[in-house]
Amino acid sequence: MPEGDTIWRTAAILREALEGKRIEVARPDALKRFTGRTVTEVKPVGKHLLIRFDNGLAIHSHMRMQGAWHVYRRGERWRRPAWQAKALLETGDVVAVCFSAPVIDLVRDEAAKVGHLGPDILADDWSVDEVLARASKMGSRSAGELLLDQRVTAGIGNVYRCEALWQGKISPFKPVSELTDGELRGLFETARQAMRANLQSGRNRSFPGYGRGAVHGRGGRPCPRCGTRIRVRAQGEQARLVYWCPACQA
């Protein structure tokens, strides 16, 4: 699933291609009302994306595992098959196509789609104190589950969850009630720092000191810190795979 940094990069590409421009073609039929309308803003909200128009409506999209927005010059060959296209917006010079996204909504009340989310972890005005206040209201749960809770702060996904926990030497299964305020603050700030650093890095994320990641996707391989084999198991209601070092993160 694309994480917050990927959605921010996507928004930047769409913003350059669409903002302030008149839509000449909009598909499918549910989006035809945007023909002749002007894009006023492209806004990332955690893992969600909003494309706003001058008629007060917006297109809300969520990529989940397979979705992606592409931008092409008019007449340029698409990199994915047309049957995967879920939405298309064409201006005088470019075509923006959303492929395979399971969520494409036309909305007027954006709060119905994104109002439940916590502050975007990549926003300039993000406040760790607000995030900790939200976390304190979430009841008893593990550190690994808390980091993925988009109601606390929006944008953290599985990669940054695993890497932040490893950097902090905290087990994903440790109850939040057993963490100090400093440890909890450090987890969110570590994730934010890494995500902001990767906003300009393209698809290949990097982490200071250990390349593309210490634990995520490295089940059974040695921990770069102590050499213990990295473990992996499902965690939480959505059974997301969490990777951790059983020695460093005891």
Buried (B, 14 or more C-beta within 10 A) or exposed (E): BBBBBBBBBBBBBBBEBBBEBBBBBBBEEEBEBBBEBBBBBBBBBBBBBBBBBBEEBBBBBBBEEEBBBBBBEEEEEEEEEEEBBBBBBBBEEBBBBBBBBEBBBBBEEBEEBBEEBBBBBBBEEBEBEBBBEBBEEEEEBBBBBBBBBBEBBBBBBBBBBBBBBBBBEBBBBBEBEEBEEEBBBBBBBBBBBBBBBBBEEEEEBBBEEBEEBBBBBBBEEEBBBEEBEBBBEEBBEEEBEBBBBEBBBE
